[in-house]
Amino acid sequence: MSGPPPPPVLFPLFLDLRDRLVLVVGGGAVAARKIAALREAGAAVAVVAPRLDPALAALAGQGAIAHVADRFAPEQLDDAWLVIAATDDGAVNQAVAAAAAARRLWVNVVDDAALASAQLPARVQRGPLQLAISSGGAAPMLARHLREWLEVQLDDAWTALAQLLAGWRPRIRARFPQPAARRAFFERLLAGPLLALLRGGDTAGAQQALEQALADDAPSARGRVSLVGAGPGDPGLLTLRALRVLNQADVILHDRLVSAEVLALARRDAERIAVGKEIGGDHHATQQRIHALMLELARAGKHVVRLKGGDPFVFGRGGEELELLRAHAIDYEVVPGITAALACAAYAGIPLTHRAHAQSLHLLTAHACSGDPDHDWGALAQPGQTLVFYMGVAGLARLRDALLAHGRPPSTPFALVERGSLPQQRVLTGRLDTLAELAQAHAIQAPALLVVGEVAALAGRLHWFGAPPLVGPPDTALATAA
């Protein structure tokens, strides 16, 4: 028994419909969607339907479209360049298709590929740049899915790029009259910083880069560095921009806390180099190695992604790395990430601010906590604020003692969020005066984030991800009621 016939092989074509008549038969919501795209292309639209959708009736009242308030008749196709049948009546659609075929007119019949001689593809548009996707009518949802994926991949910088290149087209063709040379020029140009400059709003810099590329008789590869925040670990929290950059990278220099799930989203053939700092290691020496690698790889023409856990500018030494790149004239961009304070608190059900409990928020590093504290502990001990300490597991006793010594009440709630946003997440809650002992009893390990303040107590009631918070020492710890 034979299956259905294979879909036709379609010839892709873009039409100039400006001021050309397109007849749409049908006045409902489906017709309205088609008409919106036709008007965007500048077509002169006439609609045949006894009644119109309210939106179409408004357009007809404004004179934006013509309305033939009648049933379909073949003579209505006179002078039309394209026909669209968008009614819910199969017999009418079939009559439109037959009349169009008799006049050798292309006809699109909505949701009936067998009757249609023209199909309207799924479309992604960025200014003058358009991508049309068709499955030949065999799998429209597949074309739609691919369109949605491309919408994510192509941001608005592509609009600016297409407009820029359109304006420079005569000069580029004059400079490279031979197609092979012109193609090689575009390969070099698009591998460079042009798109990143436009994405950062630097139109003048993009113009200058294009001017320089046209004038360069012996072009050399120019590398760049993208400083990217990987978020707290859950790959679903990676930003769309970060995902795009990871799929453009030649080399990825990643920290120890960047999850394997995030790295798995990167371009498959990108080189991955682990440069994470180990606890107790020589962080200064490691940072110098990172600096040297960024310079070496960028100077070799590579697109380097410096991938950091959380956000590069929140206790991530991103500023130091940008200062280095600026000093050595290396092109760079910054892609923010969701910092641990926001993500871990959210995944633990802790609102960092709350009108009834906290009117300010402090993000602090615990690395400098010692006998000579770097923080203004007196100010931090005041009520009505939330304190979030990064990298504080090794110094919990010192943190607690400093806050208590400067007047923070012993009963102040705390929450420790270990491996926040990941399936292994654990949340430990309790009173500030028991912080160090409870953390040791539960063997809390880095990476963990400490939240101090009245809002930490809300983790027991508002938790939603993973296991309920732990309360008290392990032998009496009970999961907080939902």
N, C-alpha and C positions, 0 to 999 in steps of 0.2 A: 504494500500500500504506500503510495507516494505521499510525501508531505506537501505543505503549501509551497508555492513557487518562490524562488529567492527574490528579495527586493530588487528593484531596478538599480542599475548603476547610474547615478545622477551626475550631471555636469554642473559643477558649481559656477555660479555667475552672480556678479553684483550689478544691479540695475540702477540707472539714473532715472528716477521717476519725477524729477522736478517739473511741475506744471503739466504733467501727463495724467490723463484721466484713468483712474482705477475705480472699477465698479465693485461695490461690496453688496451682496445680496444677503439681507438679514440685519436686524436692528437690535440684537440683544447684547449681553455682556461679552460674549466671545467676539462678535463683530467689533465692539468698542475697543477691545485689546488690539485687534489687527489694525483698526483705523488709527490708533495712537501711533503705531510704528510707521504707518504710511504717511501720516502728516509730518512726522519727524523727518522723513525723507523728502518732504516737499511736494508730495503727490497731490493732485486735484482729486478729491474723493467725492464720489456720488454713492448714496446709500438707497437701495431699493428695499422697502419694508412698509407694510401698512401702519405699523407703530414703531416707535423708537424707544430705546433705553433712555432714562432721564438725562444721562450724561451726553448721549448723542443728540437728544432733542435740544439740549442747551447749545451744542455746537452748531446745529442747523439753524437755531434762532439767531446766532451771531453771524451766520453766513460763512462759517469756517468749513462746512461741508454742505453739499447739495442733497436734498431729500426728495426722493420719488415715492410718494405715499401711495403705492400700488403694489400689486403682485408682480412677480417676475414675468417679463416678456422678452423674447430673443432680440427684438429691435433695440432694447435698452443697451445692448452691447456695442452699438455703433459708436465709433470714435474711442472706444476703450483700448488701453494698452495691456491691461492686466485685469483679471476677474478673480474675486474671492467669494466663494459660496460658504456662508456661515449661518445657515438656518438649522433648526432642529427637525426639519422635514426632509427625509431621505429622497422623496420624489422630486421636491423642488431642487435639491442639490444636484440630483442626476440630470434634471432638465437644464440647469445652468451649465453643467459640464458638457453636455451634448451640444448645446448652442455655441459654446465657446470653441469646441473642437471644430464645428462646422465653419467657423470664421477664422480658424487657425490662430486663436488667442490662447495664451497660457492661462490656466485656471488652477487655483488652489481651492480644494474642497476640504474644509476643516474636519479632521478626524476620519478622513476616508481617503487613504493614499491610493487606493485602486482607481478612484474616479479622477484624481488630481493629475495634471500634467506638470504642475509646478508645486514645489513644497517650500514652506517658509521655515528656515532653519532656526535652531536655538542660536542665540547671538550674544556675544560679549563685545561691548563697545567701549573704547577709550579714546574719545575725540575722533579724529579721522581714522583711527585704527579699529578695524572690526574683525572678529573671528566668528565664522559661521560654522555650525556643527549640525550634521544631519546623519541619521541612521538609515536613510532611504525609506523611512516609514516603518522599518522593521522593529525598532525599539526606541520610541520617542522618549521614554523615561531615562534611557541610558544617555541620550543626547542632553537631556535636561540636567542629569547628574554631572556630566562632564562640564557643562556650562557653569554650574555652581562652583565646581572645583577651580575652573579658570578665573571666575570672578574673585576668588580668594587669592590666587597667585598673582594677578595683575592689578597693581594698585594705580592710583591716579597719576603717579609719576610717568606712566606710559603715555598718558594724554599729552603731557608737556613735551615728552621726547618726540612723539609723532609730529606735533606742531612745530617743534624746533627743526627737525630734519626736513619737514615740508618746506619751510622757509629757506633752508640752505641747499635745497636740492639742485638748483642751477649751478651754484658754485662747486658742489661736489662732483657733478657730472662734467663740468669744465676741467676740473683738476684731474679727474680720473676718467677719461673718455672710454677706456677699454673696460668691458664688464668684469673681466677677471681681476684687474687692479682695483676696480671700485668695490668688488665683493671683499677682497682682502682688507681694504680700508675699513669697511663697515665691521668686519670681524674684530679688528683691533680696536675700533672706536667703541663698540658695544661691550667689549670685555674690560674697558677702562672705567673711570669714575663718573662718566657722564650721567648715568641714571641716578647714582647716589647724590650727585650735586643737585639735580632737579628734585629729588625726593626731599632734600634738605632745604628747598626753596631758594637755592643759590643759582638763579637763572643767569646772572652775569658770569659766574664761575663756569657754568656749562657752556656759555657762548665762547668764553676764553679757551676752554679745553678743546672745543671743536675747531676754533681758529688755529690753535697750536697743532692739532692733529693734521689739519690740511696743509700746514706749512712745513711739517716735518718730513724731510726727504729720507731720513734713516730712522724710522720709528723703532723704539724699544719698548718692551713690555713695562708697564708701570703698575706696581702692586698697590694694594690698599689694605686697611685693617678695619673690620667691623667689630666694635665692642658690643657684645650681645648679652643681655640678661636672660638666663635660662629659667628663671622662676624657682620655686621651692622644690620641685621634683616631679610633680604630677605633669605629664606631658600635655595634658589638656589645658594647662594654664600658660603654655607658651603662646606668645602673641603671634598674630598672623605675619607681622613684619619679620619677627625672629625666624619663623618657619621659612619664609622666602629666602632670607639671607643664608640660612643653613643649607639650602638647596643650591646656592651659588658658590659655596666655599670651595677653595682648593685645599686648604689646610685648616684644621680646627684645633686650637690650643684650649683644652678644657680643664676646668678645675676638678678636684676630687669629689665635690658634692654634686656635680652634674650627673643626673641619673642616666642609666643605660637606656631607659625608654626615650628620653629626650635625644640622646645621641643617635638612636635608631631612626629618627626622623630626618637626619641630615642626608645630604647627597652621598650616595653609596660609595663612590670612588674617591671621596675626599679623604685626605690623610688625617688621621686622628693622633694627636700627641697629648698625653696626660702631663700636665704641669702643676698639679695640685700640691699644695703645701701640707706636709704631714704634721700632726700634732707633736710639738717638741722639737721640730726640725728648725733649720736655719732659714727663716722666712725671707730674710734680706737676700741671702745668696740665691734662693729660689726665684725671687722677684727679678733679680738681675739676669738670671737665665731666661726668664720669660721675655724681658726687654730685648735681650740679644736675639732670641728666636723671632720675635715680631719684626725686628729690623732686617734680619737676614732673609726671611721669607718674603717680606714685602719688596725688598730691593731686588729679589729674584723674579719679580713680576707676579707673585701669587696674591690671590684674594684670601686674606687670613681672617678667620673668625676667632676672636678671643672670647670664648664662651665661659661665662661666670654664673655661678649659682645665685639666685635671687636677682637683685638689680646691681649693675656695675658701679653705681654711684652711691650705694648705701653700704658702707663698710666693705667695699670691694676693691679698693685701691685703683678704681678706674681713672680717677683724676691723675694719678701718677703716670699711668700708662699713656693717657692723652698728652700730657706734658712732654713725655719722651717722643711720641710720634710727631708732635708739633715742632719740637726742636730739630728733628731730622727731616722735616718736610715730607712726611708720609701722609697720604690722603687717608682720612678716617671718617667713620660715622658711628653714632651711638644708637643702639636699640634698647630701650628700657625693658626691664623685666619686673615681674611682680615680686616685690621684696618679701622676705620671710615674715616680717611683722604682720603684714596684711594677710598673707596666705595662711600662715599657721593659726593665727587668731580666728580667721573665718572658718577654717576647717575644724577648729575646736569649739565653735559656737560662742566665741567671745567677741562682743562688739568693743572695739578699742575706745570708742567714745560713746557716752550715753548721757542723756540730759539729766538723769537722776543720780549718776555716779561719777562721771568723768568729763570735764570740760576742756582738758588739754591732754596731749599725747607727747611722750618723750621717747625717741629711739636712741639707745645707748649701746656702746660696746663695753663688754666686761673685761677686755684684755688688759686695760690699764689699771684695773682695781688692785690696789696694794696698800701698804701702810700709809702712803702719801696719796690719797685719792685725787683723781683728776676731775671728778665731777663735783658739782655744788650739792653736796648731800643734804644740806639744810633745806635747800629749795626743793629737792626731790622728795623729801620726807613730808611735804605739805599735802593735805587731803585734796580730793577732787581732781586727781590726775592719774593717768595710766603710764606706767613705766614698762618699756620693753627692752630687755637686755639680749643682745646677740652674743654668741660665743662665751656663755657664762658658766658652763657646766663645771669647769675646774675651779671656779672661784665663788661658788654659791655661799659658802660660809662667810666670806669677806663681804659679799653684797648684802647679805642679811644683817650682819653686825653693823655695817655702816649705816644702813637705813634705820635700824632700831636705835642706834646711838644718837641719831639726829632727830628722833622723835616720831618716827613712823610707828603706829600702834602694832604690837605683837600679833593682834588678830587680823591684820590686813590680809586679804586673800591673795594667793598666788596661784599660777598655773604654769606648769612646765610642759611644753609640747615637743615631744621627741619624734623626729622624722615626719614632721608635719606635711600633710597632703598626700602621703604615700600609704599604701595598704598596711604598712607596719606601724602606723602612727599610734603613739600612746600619749595620753594626757594625764598628768598627775596634778591634783589640786590639794590645797591645805592652807594652814595659817603661816604667815611669814616667819614666825619664830621656830617653826619646825621644818623649814625649807631644806636645809642641808641634810638633815637626818633622813627625811622621807625620800629625797632623791637618791641617797646612798642605799637605803633599804630596798628601793625598787630598781637599783642598778641603772639609773637613767644615764644614757650615753649621748655624746655628741653625734650628729647635730641636734641640738635642742634649743628652744627659745623660751625665755622666762618672761612671763607677764605678771606684773605686780600692780595691784589696785583693786578697787571694789568690783570692777567689771569681770575679774577673773572668776568670781563666785558664780557668774551666770553660765559657766561651762556645764555645770551640773544639770541645768534646766534646758539649755539651748543646744546641746551637742546634737549632731546629726550625722557625722562621718565616723566610721570605725566604731571601736568599743567605747562604752561610756567611760568617763574619767575615773581614775583610781583615787581613792580617798583613804588616808591613814596608812599605817605600816602594812606590809604584805600579809601578815597573819590575820589582820582584821579588816583589810581593805574590802570595800563593797562597791560595786558599780553604782553610780548615782542613778536614781530613778529618772526615767525619760521625762 
